[in-house]
Amino acid sequence: MKIFKLLLLTALLPFLLMANDDRPPISYNYLAKKEVQNFIDMMVKKHHFKRSYMTSVMKHAKLDRDTLARYTGKYKVGTTNGPWERYKAHVLDKESLRKAKKFKKQYYRTLRRASRQYGVDMNYIVGFMGVESKFGEYTGDYNILDSLATLAFHPNRMKKFFKSEFKNLFLFAREKGYKITELEGSFAGAMGCVQQVPSVARKHRSDFNGDGITDPWDLEDCIGSIAKFMHKNKWRNGNVVAVPTNFKGKRFNKLKTSHRRTIATKTIRKAGVKPTKPFNESRAYLLKTRNTTHDDIWMAGRNFKVLTRYNNSTSYGVAIHLIAEHVK
């Protein structure tokens, strides 16, 4: 469960993967920090890195003020879980949905193979790929070394997590033969077409194109990685994901909405919420997506929880569901 809690911190939307040209990284003497020296000692003793290499890399690392501001409460725009209107504008717009159909057609054989091998719905794989990177078009242009060094060694609300990811960045780069100073991704250090932080990229890798290389930026490998993730989280083909509902009024406040806990379907119906499509599970996640003029209320089944294990957000899961519905 712990690894999937980490996943929610890294699944980023394409409209959030913008450059930080307004506040570019600046030079910073990380080697002057005792904490950094302790980190280098640990990497040399425990993971057998050369001290000269570690010192050289840390001399290269910069302070990314934009990244740090996002995790110290000072940066509000472009946070990981954007409002529903932003999802609609940047992930569910006509052009993105057109690209979703094109991607499914272009990679149909790979998607079908993944679906059969792992017992998952290929349309939801398409949804993941669309939300995470707009099918590989937007994988981030932040220098990952700068981002993770900043978050690992400057005070912020997730410093412990990012320090672990910084360690995994070194291990990942060594295992893959990548030049650590040149890797690019999101402001949180997530990489590739399904936006994986280093620990996840190491653990949930996939060589689905059979070339002997697990590549976080390869679309076929990403398809296999997502299919494997869905399978491990107990996706069940044929089970309900989410259905729209009818209720009186524009705003809904009768029951608490959440993708974290379920409510008995009888209770939901008594509150005047009726599914517009068959819903055959005894309990449901009651979900709300807030539009500027009204709320949309959804009833979701256990399969929906699989989507939010990658990013702990109702809007994220509903966006994937709507892309999947569009390409069926």
VENMO-V998405 format. One record per run of one state. SS is the DSSP state (2 for helix, 1 for strand, 0 for the rest). FROM is the first residue (numbers start at 0). LEN is the number of residues. If there is no record, write none. Layout:
BEGIN
ss:SS from:FROM len:LEN
ss:SS from:FROM len:LEN
END
This chain:
BEGIN
ss:0 from:0 len:1
ss:2 from:1 len:6
ss:0 from:7 len:6
ss:2 from:13 len:3
ss:0 from:16 len:4
ss:2 from:20 len:3
ss:0 from:23 len:2
ss:1 from:25 len:2
ss:0 from:27 len:2
ss:2 from:29 len:3
ss:0 from:32 len:1
ss:2 from:33 len:14
ss:0 from:47 len:3
ss:2 from:50 len:10
ss:0 from:60 len:1
ss:1 from:61 len:2
ss:0 from:63 len:1
ss:2 from:64 len:6
ss:0 from:70 len:13
ss:2 from:83 len:7
ss:0 from:90 len:3
ss:2 from:93 len:13
ss:0 from:106 len:1
ss:2 from:107 len:11
ss:0 from:118 len:3
ss:2 from:121 len:12
ss:0 from:133 len:8
ss:1 from:141 len:2
ss:2 from:143 len:10
ss:0 from:153 len:5
ss:2 from:158 len:18
ss:0 from:176 len:3
ss:2 from:179 len:3
ss:0 from:182 len:1
ss:1 from:183 len:2
ss:0 from:185 len:5
ss:1 from:190 len:1
ss:0 from:191 len:4
ss:1 from:195 len:1
ss:0 from:196 len:1
ss:2 from:197 len:6
ss:0 from:203 len:15
ss:2 from:218 len:14
ss:0 from:232 len:9
ss:1 from:241 len:5
ss:0 from:246 len:16
ss:1 from:262 len:2
ss:2 from:264 len:6
ss:0 from:270 len:3
ss:1 from:273 len:2
ss:0 from:275 len:7
ss:1 from:282 len:8
ss:0 from:290 len:4
ss:1 from:294 len:6
ss:0 from:300 len:1
ss:2 from:301 len:7
ss:0 from:308 len:5
ss:2 from:313 len:14
ss:0 from:327 len:1
END
